[in-house]
């Protein structure tokens, strides 16, 4: 049943009982008539030496008023209504789709205030909605490039990832934006996500405040007179709820009314905006002053003069070894199972091996770029044809769906374990929700040696190795454990090395001189537990239309080790079978 209110000055008649809605005296005082003094404070602000600007990151749910606050600050400082940071009304999901920064121009053309406001996609309920919390954490650290689309599931890679951020790329103040009208309606999941970002900012020492927007819509008295904002019991109560929900102290929560329907500036609106902006500057300035002057991420190390692992580029011996390989027993073949996160280059690696062996670019294993989830959805095997029609190399690649952090996406780990044992037939469509049943027609109850996996290959992109989600890493470890119990050898292939290191991008022969690539290999080794001498960096063919010796050399070098380790496994199995006779 709806409850109806009658507003009478400072009282509300509720169920026949008058209730005070406002304090006689404001419980927080702000300088309503000192606009010029507050404006001068902002105008005179200069970050300490070596810092170009104060970077302010806005965080909140869709429709909370993040973009509108940027426009309101611009409006207040420039004394004309601005709408540069596009905002939307009655938009049920986040209108902002990409990471974007805004500078505010001073009265002098071509000059700007030393403030940068960073706008982001809203935080939403559900794993496939709104901005990814991990991307917000990367923004805090300065790793995300301007313009990166913050679509669910996306990760900044290549040109969108800043490998060595400076102090000017990093966030100096985190601002949580919450509408006063919907504080009571905030759901548990978005609150948890905001708290997770706050904890990351805390660990980085970044100061945090909250802004309570839409105060005029939340309280009739404030709508009549904005100067009553700190007399309102309703607004104080909403601020207290924000403090309890997010863990932000009351003295770090500030109220504003963003410009929305107005076409002219208003002194009272400017006063609350400038009061908030002054606090942002104060806290950000303290943070910058606490950082040592030389605090910045060190530049990438130059490549070593002597390679730490030797490989003969252009040497035909690798090609010859792979071409002439034959298992000990007639009709036997190596089964190579590829696994890893979506976009790690599993299908591309199959195509690249075939391209290197056949001397022409092939794309039989379908791949996709810019794909949020796994493009491969079926268990499929690939043989590589030799020059003689109808003949094939004695190894088979098994491609799988990618491993994802969610239990509702990606390959089910139990399915990978069944593939290891040869118990899933070709063509099975993976179901992320459950593994293959023994009663299913794709279940192979009597697998032969050729059905079973001979070697497990984990593929990890070098440009995002450090960003692998803990849940994905744990799933990879579970697969490795199952392979270990079956005695199956394991290696890792580090892909996209050209995207991870500029020196390698210039010259692929620098791969084993690159300190960054070595560091990424060490990171993979530590995460998934594969020894360094079982990790091999490669560059898959992607944009090329012709093969080249350097790319072939790395691919065939990895392929030789796959054959060596896989063949040892086959021979051990054959010896075991002989002993059982």
C-alpha positions as CSV (number, residue, x, y, z in Angstrom):
1,X,0.0,0.0,0.0
2,X,1.4,3.5,-0.9
3,X,2.0,5.9,1.9
4,X,1.2,9.6,1.2
5,X,3.1,12.5,2.7
6,X,2.1,16.1,3.2
7,X,5.1,18.5,3.3
8,X,4.7,21.6,5.5
9,X,7.9,23.7,5.7
10,X,10.2,21.7,8.1
11,X,7.6,19.0,9.0
12,X,6.1,16.0,7.3
13,X,2.6,14.8,8.2
14,X,2.9,11.0,8.2
15,X,0.0,8.8,9.3
16,X,-1.4,11.9,11.1
17,X,1.9,12.5,13.1
18,X,4.1,15.5,12.3
19,X,7.7,14.5,11.8
20,X,10.7,16.9,11.6
21,X,12.5,16.6,8.3
22,X,15.1,19.3,8.8
23,X,17.5,20.6,11.4
24,X,17.2,24.2,12.4
25,X,20.9,24.7,11.9
26,X,23.0,23.0,9.2
27,X,25.1,20.1,10.4
28,X,27.8,20.9,7.9
29,X,28.7,24.4,6.8
30,X,29.9,25.3,3.3
31,X,30.7,28.8,2.0
32,X,27.6,29.6,-0.1
33,X,28.7,33.2,-0.8
34,X,32.4,32.6,-1.5
35,X,32.2,31.4,-5.0
36,X,35.2,33.5,-6.2
37,X,37.4,32.4,-3.3
38,X,36.6,28.7,-4.0
39,X,37.1,29.3,-7.7
40,X,40.5,31.0,-7.1
41,X,41.6,28.0,-5.1
42,X,40.9,25.6,-8.0
43,X,42.5,28.1,-10.5
44,X,45.7,28.4,-8.4
45,X,46.1,24.6,-7.9
46,X,49.3,23.2,-9.3
47,X,50.5,19.7,-8.8
48,X,54.0,19.1,-7.5
49,X,56.9,19.0,-9.9
50,X,56.9,16.1,-12.4
51,X,53.2,15.7,-12.3
52,X,51.1,17.2,-15.2
53,X,47.7,16.8,-13.7
54,X,45.5,15.3,-11.0
55,X,43.8,12.2,-12.3
56,X,40.3,11.6,-10.9
57,X,38.5,8.3,-11.6
58,X,34.7,8.3,-11.3
59,X,33.1,5.0,-10.3
60,X,29.4,4.0,-9.8
61,X,26.3,2.4,-11.2
62,X,24.7,3.4,-14.5
63,X,22.8,6.6,-14.1
64,X,24.5,7.6,-11.0
65,X,25.7,10.9,-12.5
66,X,29.4,10.3,-13.3
67,X,29.4,11.9,-16.7
68,X,27.0,14.6,-15.5
69,X,29.4,15.5,-12.7
70,X,32.2,16.0,-15.2
71,X,29.9,18.3,-17.2
72,X,28.9,20.1,-14.0
73,X,32.5,20.8,-13.0
74,X,33.1,22.0,-16.5
75,X,30.0,24.2,-16.3
76,X,31.0,25.7,-12.9
77,X,34.6,26.5,-13.9
78,X,33.7,27.9,-17.3
79,X,30.5,29.7,-16.3
80,X,28.5,28.2,-19.1
81,X,26.5,25.0,-19.3
82,X,28.6,22.2,-20.8
83,X,27.7,18.7,-22.1
84,X,31.0,17.3,-23.3
85,X,30.9,14.1,-21.3
86,X,27.8,12.6,-22.9
87,X,25.1,11.6,-20.4
88,X,21.8,9.9,-20.9
89,X,18.5,9.9,-19.0
90,X,16.2,6.9,-18.6
91,X,18.9,4.6,-19.8
92,X,18.6,1.2,-18.1
93,X,22.2,0.2,-18.7
94,X,25.5,2.1,-18.9
95,X,25.6,4.8,-21.6
96,X,29.3,5.3,-21.3
97,X,31.0,2.4,-23.2
98,X,34.7,3.3,-23.2
99,X,37.5,4.6,-21.0
100,X,37.7,8.3,-21.6
101,X,39.4,11.3,-20.0
102,X,38.3,14.9,-19.9
103,X,40.3,18.1,-19.4
104,X,38.7,21.4,-18.7
105,X,39.8,24.4,-20.6
106,X,40.7,27.6,-18.7
107,X,39.8,31.1,-19.8
108,X,43.0,31.2,-21.9
109,X,42.5,29.3,-25.2
110,X,44.6,26.2,-25.5
111,X,45.3,25.9,-21.8
112,X,43.7,23.6,-19.3
113,X,43.2,23.1,-15.6
114,X,45.6,20.5,-14.2
115,X,42.7,18.1,-13.6
116,X,41.8,15.1,-15.6
117,X,38.4,13.3,-15.0
118,X,38.2,9.7,-16.1
119,X,34.8,8.4,-17.0
120,X,34.0,4.6,-17.1
121,X,31.2,2.2,-17.9
122,X,28.9,1.7,-14.9
123,X,29.1,-1.2,-12.4
124,X,26.2,-3.5,-12.9
125,X,24.8,-6.7,-11.4
126,X,25.9,-9.9,-13.2
127,X,29.2,-11.2,-14.6
128,X,28.3,-10.3,-18.2
129,X,27.1,-6.7,-17.5
130,X,28.8,-3.4,-16.9
131,X,32.5,-2.7,-16.5
132,X,34.8,-5.5,-15.5
133,X,36.2,-4.9,-12.0
134,X,39.6,-6.1,-13.1
135,X,39.7,-3.4,-15.8
136,X,38.9,-0.8,-13.2
137,X,41.9,-2.1,-11.1
138,X,44.1,-1.8,-14.2
139,X,42.9,1.8,-14.7
140,X,43.9,2.6,-11.1
141,X,47.4,1.5,-12.0
142,X,47.5,3.4,-15.3
143,X,47.6,0.4,-17.5
144,X,44.6,1.2,-19.7
145,X,44.9,3.4,-22.8
146,X,42.4,6.1,-23.6
147,X,39.5,5.0,-25.8
148,X,39.6,1.3,-24.7
149,X,36.1,-0.1,-24.9
150,X,35.1,-1.4,-21.5
151,X,32.8,-4.1,-22.8
152,X,32.0,-7.1,-20.4
153,X,34.7,-9.7,-20.7
154,X,37.1,-7.5,-22.6
155,X,40.8,-7.0,-21.5
156,X,43.2,-4.3,-22.7
157,X,45.9,-5.8,-24.9
158,X,48.4,-4.6,-27.5
159,X,48.1,-0.9,-28.1
160,X,45.3,-0.6,-25.5
161,X,47.6,-1.7,-22.7
162,X,50.2,0.6,-21.1
163,X,53.0,-1.7,-20.1
164,X,55.0,1.0,-18.2
165,X,52.7,3.6,-16.8
166,X,54.0,6.9,-15.4
167,X,52.6,8.8,-12.5
168,X,50.5,10.8,-14.9
169,X,48.8,7.6,-16.2
170,X,47.8,6.5,-12.7
171,X,44.8,7.5,-10.7
172,X,45.3,9.9,-7.8
173,X,41.7,10.1,-6.4
174,X,38.9,7.6,-6.6
175,X,35.4,9.1,-6.5
176,X,32.3,6.8,-5.9
177,X,29.2,8.4,-7.3
178,X,25.9,7.4,-5.7
179,X,22.4,8.9,-6.4
180,X,20.6,10.0,-3.2
181,X,17.4,8.7,-4.7
182,X,18.4,5.1,-5.0
183,X,20.7,4.4,-2.1
184,X,18.1,2.1,-0.6
185,X,17.8,0.1,-3.8
186,X,21.5,-0.7,-4.3
187,X,21.9,-4.4,-4.8
188,X,24.4,-6.6,-3.0
189,X,26.5,-7.6,-6.0
190,X,27.3,-4.0,-7.3
191,X,28.1,-3.0,-3.7
192,X,30.6,-5.9,-3.5
193,X,32.2,-4.9,-6.8
194,X,32.6,-1.3,-5.6
195,X,34.1,-2.5,-2.3
196,X,36.5,-4.7,-4.3
197,X,37.7,-1.6,-6.3
198,X,38.0,0.4,-3.0
199,X,40.2,-2.3,-1.5
200,X,42.5,-2.2,-4.6
201,X,42.7,1.6,-4.3
202,X,43.4,1.2,-0.6
203,X,46.3,-1.1,-1.3
204,X,47.7,1.4,-3.8
205,X,47.3,4.2,-1.2
206,X,44.8,6.1,-3.4
207,X,42.5,8.4,-1.4
208,X,38.7,7.9,-1.9
209,X,35.6,10.0,-1.5
210,X,31.9,9.6,-2.3
211,X,29.6,12.0,-4.1
212,X,25.9,11.9,-3.3
213,X,24.1,13.1,-6.5
214,X,20.4,13.9,-7.2
215,X,19.9,15.4,-3.8
216,X,17.1,17.6,-5.2
217,X,15.2,14.6,-6.3
218,X,15.6,12.8,-3.0
219,X,14.3,15.6,-0.7
220,X,11.5,18.1,-1.5
221,X,13.0,20.8,0.8
222,X,16.4,20.6,-1.0
223,X,14.6,20.8,-4.3
224,X,13.0,24.1,-3.2
225,X,16.3,25.5,-1.8
226,X,19.6,23.7,-2.4
227,X,21.1,25.7,0.5
228,X,19.0,23.4,2.8
229,X,21.0,20.4,1.8
230,X,22.9,20.2,5.1
231,X,19.7,21.0,7.1
232,X,18.0,17.9,5.6
233,X,17.6,14.9,7.8
234,X,16.7,12.9,4.7
235,X,20.0,13.7,3.0
236,X,22.0,13.1,6.2
237,X,20.3,9.7,6.4
238,X,21.2,8.8,2.8
239,X,24.8,9.8,3.4
240,X,24.9,7.6,6.5
241,X,23.6,4.7,4.4
242,X,26.3,5.2,1.8
243,X,28.9,5.3,4.5
244,X,27.6,1.9,5.9
245,X,27.2,0.3,2.5
246,X,30.6,1.3,1.0
247,X,32.6,1.9,4.2
248,X,33.4,5.5,3.3
249,X,33.6,7.9,6.3
250,X,30.9,10.6,6.5
251,X,33.6,13.3,6.3
252,X,34.5,11.9,2.9
253,X,31.0,12.1,1.5
254,X,29.8,15.2,-0.3
255,X,26.5,16.2,-1.8
256,X,26.0,17.8,-5.2
257,X,23.3,18.7,-7.6
258,X,24.5,18.1,-11.2
259,X,23.4,20.4,-14.0
260,X,20.7,18.6,-16.0
261,X,17.7,20.7,-17.1
262,X,19.3,24.1,-16.5
263,X,20.5,26.3,-19.4
264,X,22.1,28.9,-17.1
265,X,24.6,28.5,-14.2
266,X,23.4,28.8,-10.6
267,X,25.4,30.0,-7.7
268,X,24.1,27.5,-5.2
269,X,24.8,24.5,-7.5
270,X,28.3,25.9,-8.2
271,X,28.9,26.2,-4.4
272,X,28.4,22.5,-3.7
273,X,30.3,21.5,-6.8
274,X,33.3,23.7,-6.0
275,X,33.2,22.5,-2.3
276,X,33.5,18.9,-3.5
277,X,36.1,19.7,-6.1
278,X,38.2,21.5,-3.4
279,X,38.2,18.3,-1.3
280,X,39.2,16.2,-4.4
281,X,42.1,18.5,-5.0
282,X,43.1,18.5,-1.3
283,X,43.1,14.7,-1.0
284,X,44.8,14.2,-4.4
285,X,47.5,16.7,-3.6
286,X,48.3,14.9,-0.3
287,X,48.6,11.6,-2.2
288,X,51.0,13.1,-4.8
289,X,53.1,14.8,-2.1
290,X,53.4,11.4,-0.3
291,X,54.9,9.8,-3.4
292,X,58.7,10.1,-3.8
293,X,59.6,12.3,-6.8
294,X,61.2,9.4,-8.7
295,X,58.2,7.1,-8.1
296,X,57.3,5.7,-11.5
297,X,57.3,2.4,-13.2
298,X,60.8,1.8,-14.6
299,X,61.2,1.8,-18.4
300,X,61.5,-1.5,-20.2
301,X,65.0,-3.0,-19.9
302,X,67.0,-3.0,-23.2
303,X,67.5,-6.5,-24.7
304,X,70.5,-8.5,-23.5
305,X,73.5,-8.7,-25.8
306,X,73.7,-12.4,-25.3
307,X,70.6,-14.6,-25.7
308,X,69.7,-16.6,-22.6
309,X,68.4,-19.5,-24.7
310,X,69.9,-20.3,-28.1
311,X,68.0,-21.2,-31.2
312,X,69.2,-21.3,-34.8
313,X,66.8,-19.1,-36.9
314,X,66.4,-20.3,-40.4
315,X,67.9,-23.7,-39.6
316,X,66.3,-26.4,-41.8
317,X,67.1,-29.1,-39.3
318,X,64.0,-28.3,-37.2
319,X,61.8,-28.7,-40.3
320,X,63.5,-31.9,-41.3
321,X,63.2,-33.4,-37.8
322,X,59.4,-32.8,-37.8
323,X,59.0,-33.9,-41.4
324,X,60.8,-37.2,-40.8
325,X,59.3,-38.1,-37.4
326,X,57.7,-41.5,-37.1
327,X,56.4,-43.2,-34.0
328,X,57.9,-46.5,-33.0
329,X,54.8,-48.5,-33.8
330,X,53.2,-48.5,-37.3
331,X,50.0,-46.6,-37.5
332,X,50.5,-44.9,-34.2
333,X,50.3,-41.1,-33.8
334,X,50.9,-38.4,-31.2
335,X,47.7,-36.7,-29.9
336,X,48.4,-33.2,-28.8
337,X,45.8,-31.5,-26.6
338,X,45.7,-27.7,-26.6
339,X,44.1,-25.8,-23.7
340,X,44.1,-22.3,-22.3
341,X,41.9,-19.2,-21.9
342,X,39.9,-17.8,-24.9
343,X,42.0,-15.9,-27.3
344,X,45.3,-17.5,-26.2
345,X,46.0,-18.7,-29.7
346,X,45.1,-22.4,-29.6
347,X,43.5,-22.6,-33.0
348,X,46.1,-20.1,-34.4
349,X,48.9,-22.4,-33.2
350,X,47.5,-25.3,-35.1
351,X,47.2,-23.1,-38.3
352,X,50.8,-21.8,-37.7
353,X,52.3,-25.3,-37.4
354,X,50.5,-26.3,-40.6
355,X,51.7,-23.1,-42.3
356,X,55.3,-23.7,-41.3
357,X,55.3,-27.3,-42.5
358,X,53.5,-26.7,-45.8
359,X,55.2,-23.4,-46.6
360,X,51.9,-21.5,-47.1
361,X,49.5,-19.8,-44.8
362,X,46.5,-22.0,-43.8
363,X,43.5,-21.3,-41.7
364,X,41.7,-24.7,-41.3
365,X,41.3,-24.3,-37.6
366,X,38.8,-21.3,-37.5
367,X,39.9,-18.4,-35.3
368,X,38.3,-15.1,-34.4
369,X,39.7,-11.7,-33.2
370,X,38.1,-9.4,-30.7
371,X,35.8,-12.2,-29.5
372,X,34.7,-11.9,-25.9
373,X,34.3,-15.6,-25.2
374,X,35.6,-18.8,-26.7
375,X,35.1,-19.1,-30.5
376,X,35.8,-22.8,-30.5
377,X,32.8,-24.7,-29.1
378,X,33.4,-28.3,-30.3
379,X,36.0,-31.0,-29.7
380,X,37.8,-31.2,-33.0
381,X,41.0,-32.9,-34.2
382,X,43.3,-31.7,-37.0
383,X,45.7,-33.7,-39.1
384,X,48.3,-32.0,-41.2
385,X,48.6,-33.3,-44.8
386,X,52.0,-34.1,-46.3
387,X,53.0,-33.4,-49.9
388,X,51.9,-36.8,-51.1
389,X,48.1,-36.8,-51.5
390,X,46.3,-38.8,-48.8
391,X,49.3,-38.9,-46.4
392,X,49.5,-37.0,-43.1
393,X,52.0,-36.2,-40.4
394,X,51.8,-38.7,-37.5
395,X,50.5,-36.2,-35.0
396,X,46.9,-35.0,-34.3
397,X,46.0,-31.7,-32.6
398,X,42.9,-31.6,-30.4
399,X,41.4,-28.2,-30.1
400,X,39.1,-27.3,-27.2
401,X,36.8,-24.5,-25.9
402,X,38.7,-21.9,-23.9
403,X,39.0,-22.0,-20.1
404,X,37.0,-19.2,-18.5
405,X,36.7,-17.9,-14.9
406,X,32.9,-18.3,-14.8
407,X,31.3,-21.7,-14.2
408,X,28.7,-20.7,-16.8
409,X,31.2,-20.1,-19.6
410,X,34.0,-21.9,-21.3
411,X,34.9,-25.6,-21.3
412,X,33.9,-27.7,-18.3
413,X,37.1,-29.0,-16.7
414,X,35.8,-32.5,-16.3
415,X,35.4,-32.6,-20.1
416,X,39.1,-31.9,-20.6
417,X,39.9,-34.7,-18.2
418,X,37.8,-37.0,-20.3
419,X,39.6,-35.9,-23.4
420,X,42.9,-36.7,-21.7
421,X,41.7,-40.3,-21.3
422,X,40.4,-40.5,-24.9
423,X,36.7,-40.7,-23.7
424,X,35.2,-37.9,-25.8
425,X,34.6,-38.5,-29.5
426,X,35.2,-36.0,-32.3
427,X,32.5,-33.4,-32.8
428,X,31.2,-33.2,-29.3
429,X,29.8,-29.7,-28.5
430,X,31.0,-28.5,-25.1
431,X,28.5,-27.6,-22.4
432,X,29.9,-25.2,-19.9
433,X,27.2,-26.2,-17.3
434,X,28.0,-29.9,-17.2
435,X,30.4,-32.5,-18.4
436,X,29.7,-35.3,-20.9
437,X,27.5,-38.1,-19.6
438,X,28.6,-41.8,-20.0
439,X,25.2,-42.4,-21.7
440,X,25.8,-39.8,-24.4
441,X,26.6,-41.0,-27.9
442,X,29.8,-38.9,-27.9
443,X,31.1,-40.8,-24.9
444,X,33.9,-43.3,-25.8
445,X,33.8,-46.1,-23.3
446,X,36.6,-48.1,-24.8
447,X,39.3,-45.7,-25.9
448,X,42.4,-47.0,-27.7
449,X,46.0,-45.6,-27.4
450,X,45.4,-43.4,-30.4
451,X,42.3,-41.8,-28.7
452,X,44.3,-40.9,-25.6
453,X,46.3,-37.7,-25.3
454,X,50.1,-38.0,-25.6
455,X,51.1,-34.5,-24.6
456,X,49.2,-31.6,-23.0
457,X,50.0,-28.1,-24.2
458,X,48.9,-25.0,-22.2
459,X,48.8,-21.8,-24.3
460,X,49.1,-18.4,-22.6
461,X,49.3,-15.0,-24.3
462,X,52.5,-13.1,-23.3
463,X,50.7,-9.8,-23.5
464,X,48.1,-10.8,-20.8
465,X,50.0,-13.4,-18.8
466,X,50.0,-11.2,-15.7
467,X,46.3,-10.6,-16.0
468,X,45.1,-14.2,-15.9
469,X,42.3,-14.5,-13.4
470,X,43.0,-16.7,-10.4
471,X,40.0,-18.9,-11.2
472,X,41.3,-19.6,-14.7
473,X,44.8,-20.4,-13.2
474,X,43.2,-22.8,-10.8
475,X,41.3,-24.6,-13.5
476,X,44.5,-25.0,-15.5
477,X,46.2,-26.4,-12.5
478,X,43.4,-28.9,-12.1
479,X,43.9,-30.1,-15.6
480,X,47.6,-30.4,-15.1
481,X,47.1,-32.5,-12.0
482,X,44.8,-34.9,-13.9
483,X,47.5,-35.1,-16.7
484,X,50.2,-35.7,-14.2
485,X,48.3,-38.6,-12.6
486,X,48.0,-40.1,-16.1
487,X,51.8,-39.6,-16.7
488,X,51.1,-37.3,-19.6
489,X,54.0,-34.8,-20.3
490,X,53.2,-31.1,-20.3
491,X,54.6,-27.9,-21.9
492,X,53.5,-24.3,-22.2
493,X,53.5,-22.2,-25.3
494,X,53.8,-18.4,-24.8
495,X,52.0,-16.7,-27.7
496,X,51.7,-13.1,-28.9
497,X,55.3,-12.3,-27.9
498,X,55.4,-9.6,-30.6
499,X,52.5,-7.8,-28.9
500,X,54.1,-8.1,-25.5
501,X,57.5,-6.7,-26.3
502,X,58.4,-3.8,-28.8
503,X,61.9,-5.2,-29.3
504,X,60.6,-8.6,-30.3
505,X,58.0,-6.8,-32.5
506,X,60.9,-5.1,-34.3
507,X,62.9,-8.3,-34.7
508,X,61.7,-11.7,-33.7
509,X,65.3,-12.9,-33.3
510,X,65.4,-10.8,-30.1
511,X,62.9,-13.1,-28.3
512,X,65.6,-14.8,-26.2
513,X,67.4,-11.5,-25.6
514,X,64.2,-9.9,-24.3
515,X,64.1,-9.5,-20.5
516,X,60.4,-8.8,-20.7
517,X,59.6,-12.1,-22.4
518,X,61.8,-14.0,-19.9
519,X,59.9,-12.3,-17.1
520,X,56.6,-13.3,-18.7
521,X,57.8,-16.9,-19.0
522,X,58.8,-16.9,-15.3
523,X,55.4,-15.5,-14.4
524,X,53.7,-18.3,-16.3
525,X,56.0,-20.9,-14.7
526,X,55.2,-19.6,-11.2
527,X,51.4,-19.4,-11.9
528,X,50.8,-22.8,-13.5
529,X,53.8,-24.7,-12.2
530,X,55.4,-25.6,-15.5
531,X,59.3,-25.5,-15.5
532,X,61.0,-22.8,-17.6
533,X,62.7,-25.4,-19.8
534,X,59.2,-26.6,-20.8
535,X,57.9,-23.1,-21.8
536,X,58.4,-22.0,-25.4
537,X,57.6,-18.6,-26.9
538,X,56.1,-18.4,-30.4
539,X,54.5,-15.9,-32.7
540,X,51.5,-17.3,-34.5
541,X,50.7,-16.3,-38.0
542,X,47.8,-13.8,-38.0
543,X,48.1,-10.9,-40.4
544,X,50.7,-12.4,-42.7
545,X,50.0,-13.8,-46.1
546,X,53.3,-15.5,-46.5
547,X,55.5,-17.6,-44.2
548,X,58.9,-16.4,-42.9
549,X,61.9,-18.2,-41.5
550,X,62.0,-16.5,-38.1
551,X,58.3,-17.3,-37.3
552,X,58.8,-20.8,-38.6
553,X,61.9,-21.4,-36.5
554,X,60.1,-20.6,-33.2
555,X,57.0,-22.7,-34.1
556,X,59.1,-25.7,-35.3
557,X,61.3,-25.4,-32.2
558,X,58.3,-25.7,-30.0
559,X,56.9,-28.5,-32.2
560,X,60.2,-30.5,-31.9
561,X,59.9,-30.4,-28.1
562,X,56.2,-31.5,-28.4
563,X,57.3,-34.5,-30.5
564,X,60.3,-35.3,-28.2
565,X,58.2,-35.3,-25.0
566,X,55.1,-37.0,-26.6
567,X,57.2,-39.7,-28.3
568,X,58.8,-40.5,-24.9
569,X,55.3,-41.0,-23.5
570,X,54.3,-43.3,-26.3
571,X,57.4,-45.4,-25.9
572,X,56.8,-45.6,-22.1
573,X,53.3,-46.8,-22.7
574,X,54.4,-49.4,-25.3
575,X,57.0,-50.7,-22.8
576,X,54.4,-50.9,-20.1
577,X,52.1,-52.8,-22.4
578,X,55.0,-55.2,-23.3
579,X,55.6,-55.9,-19.7
580,X,52.0,-56.7,-19.1
581,X,52.1,-59.5,-21.7
